[in-house]
C-alpha cells in the first residue's frame, strides 16, 4: 500500500518537473545563435552568421529565418527559407548597416512552436555606415561588372567525394552590386537613384527547390553566402539569382558520393 503511494508520488513529481526541463530544451533548440561583430568600422560589409541546434525533419523543422535591423533605412536583411533537405540551420551573409549603435535580430519560425528571436548589438562609428550608396553631388559611378555565380563545396574539393547522407557546407560567391540608391544628407536618407540589387536566391538539388533566400538592397555588394545541405544523391546543386531588374544568373556544382 505504502509502496504504491510512494510510487504514485514519485510519478507525479517527475511529471511536475518535466515541463520545465522540456521547456528549457525547446528554448535551447529554437533560439537562433546569432553571430556578428560587436563593433566594426565597415558598415558596407557586416558579416552575419546564424546557426541552430534544431531538428530539420519533415514533421518538425525551421521554415524561415528573418534578419532585421530596425534602425536602418532598409531594415530587412533578407529572409532565408530552408526545408528539411538542408539538414541544419546554418546560414551566413553580409549586410549594409547604418552608423551608430543598433540591434540586429534573427527571427526563426518553427512549423510547430512559433517564432523565436535572437538579438545582437552592433556599433559602427559615425561616418562609417554603409546604407548610403549614392551621392547628391558626385556623378553616378560607372556601371559595375556582373559575373556568373560560383558554387563550391569545400569538403568535396578537399576529399574528392562525400558520404551519402553527409551534411556539407555550400558556398556561393556572386559578383553583383547591391545599391540602395540612398544618399545621407543632414542626418536624413533621401532616395536619389533607383536601387540595383539581388532580390532572390533559389537553391535546387537536382530538380527540387530545397531552399531560397529573399534578398534586399540592405545586403552588401558581391554576396558570399554559406549554407548546408544533406547530400543524398549524385545530382547537381544549382543556384539561381534574380536581380531587381529581372535578370537571372545561375551557377552549379556537381555532387560526388561514395
C-alpha positions as CSV (number, residue, x, y, z in Angstrom):
1,X,0.0,0.0,0.0
2,X,2.7,2.4,1.1
3,X,4.9,1.3,-1.8
4,X,2.1,2.1,-4.2
5,X,1.6,5.5,-2.6
6,X,5.3,6.4,-2.9
7,X,5.4,5.3,-6.5
8,X,2.4,7.5,-7.3
9,X,4.0,10.4,-5.6
10,X,7.3,9.9,-7.4
11,X,5.5,9.7,-10.8
12,X,3.7,13.0,-10.0
13,X,7.0,14.7,-9.0
14,X,8.6,13.6,-12.3
15,X,5.6,14.9,-14.3
16,X,5.8,18.2,-12.4
17,X,9.5,18.6,-13.3
18,X,9.2,17.5,-16.9
19,X,7.6,20.7,-18.4
20,X,10.5,22.9,-17.0
21,X,13.1,20.5,-18.4
22,X,11.3,20.2,-21.7
23,X,10.7,23.9,-21.9
24,X,14.4,24.6,-21.5
25,X,15.3,22.1,-24.2
26,X,12.8,23.6,-26.5
27,X,14.1,27.1,-25.9
28,X,17.7,26.0,-26.5
29,X,16.9,24.3,-29.8
30,X,14.6,27.0,-31.1
31,X,16.5,30.2,-30.2
32,X,18.9,31.1,-33.0
33,X,22.6,31.6,-32.3
34,X,23.3,34.9,-34.0
35,X,27.0,35.8,-34.6
36,X,28.3,39.1,-35.8
37,X,30.9,41.7,-34.6
38,X,30.1,43.9,-31.6
39,X,31.9,46.7,-33.4
40,X,33.1,47.3,-37.0
41,X,34.3,50.3,-39.0
42,X,33.0,48.9,-42.2
43,X,29.2,49.4,-42.4
44,X,29.3,48.4,-46.0
45,X,30.1,44.8,-45.2
46,X,29.0,43.4,-41.9
47,X,29.3,39.6,-41.6
48,X,26.2,37.9,-40.2
49,X,26.0,34.2,-39.3
50,X,23.2,32.2,-37.7
51,X,23.0,28.5,-36.7
52,X,20.6,26.4,-34.7
53,X,20.5,23.1,-32.9
54,X,17.0,22.3,-34.2
55,X,15.6,19.2,-36.0
56,X,15.2,19.5,-39.8
57,X,12.7,16.7,-40.3
58,X,9.5,16.5,-42.4
59,X,7.3,16.9,-39.3
60,X,9.4,19.4,-37.4
61,X,11.7,22.0,-38.9
62,X,12.5,25.7,-39.2
63,X,10.7,27.1,-42.1
64,X,12.2,30.6,-42.2
65,X,14.7,32.9,-40.5
66,X,14.3,36.6,-40.9
67,X,17.1,39.2,-40.4
68,X,16.3,42.7,-39.3
69,X,18.0,45.9,-38.1
70,X,15.1,48.2,-37.4
71,X,17.4,51.3,-37.0
72,X,18.4,51.1,-40.7
73,X,16.6,52.8,-43.6
74,X,16.3,49.3,-45.1
75,X,15.5,47.3,-42.0
76,X,15.2,43.9,-43.7
77,X,18.4,42.0,-44.4
78,X,16.5,39.2,-46.0
79,X,14.5,36.1,-45.2
80,X,16.1,32.6,-45.5
81,X,13.5,29.8,-46.3
82,X,15.1,26.4,-45.5
83,X,13.5,23.0,-45.8
84,X,14.3,19.6,-44.2
85,X,16.6,19.0,-47.1
86,X,19.0,21.5,-45.6
87,X,19.6,19.2,-42.7
88,X,20.7,22.0,-40.4
89,X,20.1,25.8,-39.9
90,X,23.5,27.3,-40.9
91,X,23.5,30.5,-42.9
92,X,26.0,33.3,-43.5
93,X,25.8,36.5,-45.5
94,X,27.0,40.1,-45.4
95,X,24.8,43.2,-44.9
96,X,24.9,47.0,-45.1
97,X,24.2,48.8,-41.8
98,X,24.0,52.4,-40.7
99,X,26.4,54.1,-38.2
100,X,25.6,54.2,-34.5
101,X,24.6,51.5,-32.0
102,X,21.8,49.3,-33.1
103,X,20.3,45.8,-32.6
104,X,20.3,43.1,-35.2
105,X,17.5,40.5,-34.9
106,X,17.3,36.9,-36.2
107,X,13.7,35.6,-36.0
108,X,13.3,31.9,-36.6
109,X,9.9,30.3,-37.2
110,X,9.3,26.6,-36.3
111,X,6.5,24.8,-38.0
112,X,5.3,23.5,-34.6
113,X,6.5,26.0,-32.0
114,X,6.1,29.5,-33.5
115,X,8.7,32.3,-33.6
116,X,11.9,32.6,-31.6
117,X,14.2,35.7,-31.6
118,X,17.9,36.3,-31.0
119,X,19.3,39.8,-30.7
120,X,22.9,41.1,-31.1
121,X,24.1,44.7,-30.5
122,X,26.5,46.3,-33.0
123,X,28.3,49.6,-33.0
124,X,29.5,51.4,-36.2
125,X,31.4,54.8,-35.9
126,X,29.8,57.9,-37.3
127,X,30.6,58.3,-41.0
128,X,31.3,54.6,-41.4
129,X,27.8,53.4,-42.2
130,X,27.0,51.5,-45.4
131,X,23.4,52.3,-46.2
132,X,24.1,55.3,-48.5
133,X,25.4,54.2,-51.9
134,X,24.6,57.4,-53.8
135,X,25.9,61.0,-53.6
136,X,23.8,64.0,-54.5
137,X,26.9,66.0,-55.5
138,X,29.1,63.4,-57.2
139,X,28.1,61.8,-60.5
140,X,27.0,58.2,-60.5
141,X,29.8,55.7,-60.7
142,X,30.4,53.7,-63.8
143,X,28.4,50.5,-64.3
144,X,29.8,47.7,-62.3
145,X,30.7,44.3,-63.8
146,X,28.4,41.3,-63.1
147,X,29.8,37.8,-63.2
148,X,28.0,34.4,-63.0
149,X,27.8,32.9,-59.5
150,X,30.4,30.4,-58.4
151,X,29.2,27.4,-56.4
152,X,31.7,25.5,-54.3
153,X,31.6,22.5,-51.8
154,X,34.8,22.8,-49.9
155,X,34.8,19.3,-48.3
156,X,34.2,17.8,-51.7
157,X,37.1,19.7,-53.2
158,X,39.3,18.5,-50.3
159,X,38.3,14.8,-50.2
160,X,37.1,14.1,-53.8
161,X,33.8,12.5,-52.7
162,X,31.4,12.7,-49.8
163,X,29.4,10.0,-47.9
164,X,25.8,9.6,-48.7
165,X,23.6,11.5,-46.2
166,X,26.5,13.8,-45.2
167,X,25.8,17.4,-44.3
168,X,28.0,19.7,-46.4
169,X,28.7,23.4,-46.4
170,X,27.8,25.0,-49.7
171,X,29.5,28.3,-50.6
172,X,28.2,30.7,-53.3
173,X,30.1,33.8,-54.5
174,X,28.3,36.2,-56.8
175,X,29.9,39.4,-58.2
176,X,26.9,41.7,-58.3
177,X,26.4,45.2,-56.9
178,X,23.9,46.0,-54.1
179,X,23.0,49.7,-54.4
180,X,20.3,51.2,-52.2
181,X,20.2,54.5,-54.3
182,X,20.1,56.4,-51.0
183,X,22.1,59.4,-50.1
184,X,22.6,60.7,-46.5
185,X,22.3,64.4,-46.1
186,X,21.6,66.5,-43.0
187,X,21.2,63.3,-40.9
188,X,18.5,62.1,-43.3
189,X,18.3,59.4,-46.0
190,X,16.9,60.5,-49.4
191,X,16.3,58.4,-52.5
192,X,18.1,59.9,-55.4
193,X,18.7,56.9,-57.6
194,X,16.9,53.6,-58.5
195,X,18.2,50.8,-56.4
196,X,20.0,47.8,-58.0
197,X,20.4,44.7,-56.0
198,X,19.8,40.9,-55.9
199,X,16.2,40.1,-54.9
200,X,16.4,36.3,-54.5
201,X,18.5,33.2,-54.4
202,X,17.0,29.8,-55.2
203,X,18.8,26.6,-54.4
204,X,17.9,23.5,-56.5
205,X,19.2,20.0,-55.7
206,X,18.6,18.1,-58.9
207,X,15.2,19.4,-59.9
208,X,14.0,20.0,-56.3
209,X,13.8,23.5,-54.8
210,X,15.4,22.9,-51.4
211,X,15.8,26.5,-50.1
212,X,15.5,30.1,-51.1
213,X,16.7,33.5,-49.8
214,X,14.6,36.7,-50.2
215,X,17.2,39.4,-50.5
216,X,17.1,43.2,-50.2
217,X,19.2,46.3,-51.1
218,X,20.2,46.1,-47.4
219,X,22.8,43.5,-48.3
220,X,26.4,44.0,-49.3
221,X,27.9,44.1,-52.8
222,X,29.1,40.8,-54.2
223,X,27.3,38.4,-51.9
224,X,29.2,35.5,-50.4
225,X,26.7,33.1,-48.9
226,X,27.1,29.8,-47.0
227,X,24.5,27.2,-46.0
228,X,24.3,23.5,-45.5
229,X,22.6,20.7,-47.5
230,X,22.2,17.0,-46.7
231,X,23.7,15.2,-49.8
232,X,21.7,12.1,-50.6
233,X,22.1,11.7,-54.3
234,X,24.6,12.4,-57.1
235,X,22.7,15.3,-58.5
236,X,23.9,18.8,-59.3
237,X,23.3,21.7,-56.9
238,X,22.1,24.7,-59.0
239,X,21.9,28.3,-57.7
240,X,19.6,30.8,-59.4
241,X,19.8,34.5,-58.6
242,X,17.3,37.2,-59.8
243,X,18.0,40.9,-59.5
244,X,15.8,44.0,-59.2
245,X,15.6,44.5,-63.0
246,X,14.5,40.9,-63.6
247,X,17.8,39.4,-64.9
248,X,18.7,35.9,-63.8
249,X,22.1,34.4,-63.2
250,X,22.9,30.8,-62.4
251,X,25.8,28.5,-61.4
252,X,26.1,24.9,-60.3
253,X,28.3,22.3,-58.7
254,X,28.3,18.5,-59.2
255,X,27.9,16.2,-56.2
256,X,30.1,13.1,-56.0
257,X,29.2,10.5,-53.3
258,X,31.0,7.3,-52.1
